[in-house]
Amino acid sequence: MARLQLAGLAAGLVLLALAGSAVHADPPVERCTSHYECGDGVFCNGEERCNPNLGSADERGCAPARQPACPEDETCDEANDRCLSGCDLISDEDGDGHDSRACGGDDCDDQDGDRFPGNTETCDEDGHDDDCDTTTYGDRDLDGDGHVDARCWNNIYQGTPRPRSEERSTPRLTLAANAPQCEGAPLPAGGR
């Protein structure tokens, strides 16, 4: 009799367990009907989409994004849900206070902190353009003759180097080979 009671108790427990699991069964998963339902709340990984027929879709029918939110040449800002270009991150790379032209600024050379609009043009032997204006070249006149030193010039004219003789129209004297040089600089070829 004890065996029979024990077997009946065991059978009752099994039925109770089965009945309990039927009561607590997970509800069926609802399939997505729009891309909006599939968003995971993460901007940078791209926009998930509703495509139940896609092999990579989950049980709801949501498929992962095809590509990240931002192109490779931009940086993703998850906190603000936006893509940042190089100009958004650094628009004044050389730190001279002027944004580069590529970023909508007026700096003609954002790799050179000594070259920007409004900077004082200085006379130098290298022809460094300090003020982003190739028509200026400094105004050193050490001997006071009213003519700018031959060393004052700009190396760049509309993006290409040009010889000193074409840089400006300051009068030059043709000197004998053994004559002293004005302002301490040798004259360009041709005595101009």
C-alpha positions in Angstrom: 0.0 0.0 0.0 2.8 2.4 0.8 4.2 1.7 -2.6 0.9 2.6 -4.2 0.6 5.8 -2.2 4.1 6.7 -3.1 3.5 6.0 -6.8 0.3 8.1 -6.7 2.1 10.9 -5.0 4.8 10.9 -7.7 2.3 10.9 -10.5 0.5 13.8 -8.9 3.7 15.8 -8.6 4.5 15.2 -12.3 1.0 16.3 -13.3 1.3 19.3 -11.0 4.6 20.2 -12.6 3.3 19.9 -16.1 0.2 22.0 -15.3 2.4 24.7 -13.7 4.7 24.9 -16.7 1.7 25.3 -19.0 0.5 28.1 -16.9 3.9 29.8 -16.9 4.8 29.3 -20.5 6.4 32.2 -22.3 4.0 34.1 -24.5 4.7 33.9 -28.3 7.2 36.4 -29.6 5.6 39.2 -31.7 7.1 39.7 -35.1 8.3 43.2 -36.1 6.2 45.2 -38.6 8.5 48.3 -38.9 12.2 49.2 -38.6 11.3 51.5 -35.7 10.5 48.4 -33.6 14.0 47.0 -34.1 16.1 49.8 -32.8 18.5 48.9 -30.0 19.0 52.5 -28.8 22.6 52.6 -29.9 23.3 55.2 -32.6 26.9 54.3 -33.7 26.2 50.7 -34.7 23.7 51.8 -37.4 20.0 51.4 -37.8 18.6 47.9 -37.3 15.8 46.9 -39.6 12.7 44.7 -39.7 13.4 41.9 -42.1 12.1 38.5 -40.8 13.2 36.7 -44.0 16.8 37.6 -43.5 19.0 34.9 -42.2 20.7 37.2 -39.6 17.3 38.3 -38.2 16.5 37.5 -34.6 13.3 35.7 -33.4 11.4 39.0 -33.6 12.5 39.4 -37.3 14.9 42.3 -36.5 18.1 42.3 -38.5 21.4 44.1 -37.6 22.3 47.3 -39.3 24.0 47.0 -42.7 26.7 49.5 -41.8 27.7 51.8 -38.9 25.9 55.1 -38.6 29.0 57.1 -39.7 31.3 56.8 -42.7 34.9 55.6 -42.0 36.3 59.2 -42.3 34.1 60.5 -39.5 33.9 59.9 -35.8 30.7 58.7 -34.1 29.5 60.8 -31.2 27.2 58.3 -29.3 26.2 60.9 -26.6 24.8 63.3 -29.2 23.7 60.8 -31.9 25.7 62.4 -34.6 28.7 61.9 -36.9 31.7 64.3 -36.6 33.9 65.3 -39.5 37.5 66.4 -39.1 36.4 70.0 -39.0 34.0 69.3 -36.2 36.9 67.9 -34.2 39.7 70.2 -35.1 39.0 73.2 -37.4 42.2 75.1 -36.5 44.9 72.4 -36.6 47.9 74.7 -36.3 46.4 76.6 -33.4 46.9 80.1 -34.9 43.3 81.2 -34.1 42.1 80.8 -37.7 40.0 77.9 -39.0 41.2 76.2 -42.2 39.6 77.1 -45.5 38.5 73.4 -45.8 36.4 74.0 -42.6 35.0 77.3 -43.8 37.7 79.5 -42.2 40.2 81.9 -43.8 43.5 80.1 -42.9 45.4 79.5 -46.2 47.8 77.0 -44.5 46.4 75.2 -41.4 49.7 73.3 -41.0 51.7 76.5 -40.4 50.9 78.4 -37.2 53.0 81.4 -38.5 50.8 81.8 -41.7 47.3 83.3 -41.4 45.4 86.3 -42.6 46.2 89.5 -40.6 49.7 88.3 -39.5 52.4 90.8 -40.1 54.4 89.9 -43.3 58.1 89.9 -42.6 61.0 90.1 -45.0 62.8 86.8 -45.1 65.2 85.0 -47.4 63.0 81.9 -47.6 60.1 83.8 -49.0 57.7 82.6 -46.3 54.2 84.0 -46.8 53.1 85.1 -43.3 49.8 86.8 -44.0 48.1 84.5 -46.7 48.6 87.4 -49.2 51.1 86.6 -51.9 51.2 90.3 -53.0 52.9 91.4 -49.8 56.5 90.6 -48.9 57.6 92.7 -46.0 59.3 96.1 -46.3 62.8 96.0 -45.0 64.9 98.9 -46.3 68.1 98.9 -44.2 70.0 101.5 -46.4 67.0 103.9 -46.6 67.1 104.2 -50.4 63.4 103.8 -50.7 63.6 100.3 -52.2 62.7 97.1 -50.4 65.5 94.6 -49.7 66.0 92.0 -52.4 65.6 89.4 -49.7 61.9 90.3 -49.3 59.8 88.1 -51.4 57.1 85.4 -51.2 57.8 81.9 -52.4 54.2 81.1 -53.3 52.0 82.7 -56.0 48.6 81.1 -56.5 49.9 77.8 -55.2 53.1 77.6 -57.2 56.6 79.0 -56.5 57.7 81.9 -58.7 61.1 83.5 -59.1 62.0 86.6 -57.2 62.3 88.6 -60.4 58.6 88.2 -61.0 57.6 88.8 -57.3 57.2 92.5 -57.5 58.2 95.5 -59.6 60.7 97.2 -57.3 63.4 98.9 -59.4 66.8 97.1 -59.5 70.1 98.4 -60.8 72.4 96.3 -62.8 75.7 96.1 -61.0 79.1 95.0 -62.1 80.1 91.6 -60.8 82.5 93.1 -58.2 80.1 95.9 -57.0 78.8 95.8 -53.5 75.3 94.3 -53.0 72.4 96.3 -51.7 71.0 95.5 -48.3 73.5 92.7 -47.9 71.7 90.3 -50.3 73.0 89.0 -53.6 70.8 90.0 -56.5 69.0 87.4 -58.5 70.4 86.2 -61.8 70.3 88.9 -64.5 70.9 91.7 -61.9 67.2 92.4 -61.4 
